Amino acid sequence: MAPISNGWVSASQLLQWQQQIAQHWPRLRFGRLTSQQEDGTRVFTLDVYLDGLSPEQVMIELVAEASEHGGRIVQPMTLERSLPGAEDSYLFSVSVPDRPEDHYSPRIRPHYPLLHIPLEDQHVLWYR
C-alpha cells in the first residue's frame, strides 16, 4: 500500500487497507504467551501469526480492566523480532505494572494512522 503523505489518504487507499484486513483477519493466530515478574513489573511476551499482514497494519495490546489492583491498562506491545522458521510470525513484548497474570489479556486490532480504531472498524481478536 502506498505511504501516507502529508496526512492525506485517498478513499482507494483506505478501501485497499480494509480489504487486506478482511482477507487476512480470519487466519490471525496467537501463539505462546509467557510472563515473568521483574522488579515490580510483569513482562509479557507473545507469539503472533499475522497471515501476510505486516506488523504495522495491526496493533498488539495488553489489556487489564480496572480492579482492586489498579486502573484500566491498555498497553501497546513492542515488536521484538520475526520468529525464525515461521513465516508471518512475530514476537511481541511489553512491561506492565505487576498484577495477577490473569488480569491481563492480549488483543490484536487493525491499525491505520489516520483512523480512530476500533471506532471505525469492528475487527478485534482477543487471546483466549
Secondary structure, DSSP 8 states (H G I E B T S, - for coil): ----BTTB--HHHHHHHHHHHHHHGGG-EEEEEEEEEETTEEEEEEEEE-TT--GGGEEEEEEE--BTTBS-EEEE-EEEEE-TT-TTEEEEEEEEE---GGGEEEEEEE--TTS-TTTT----EE--
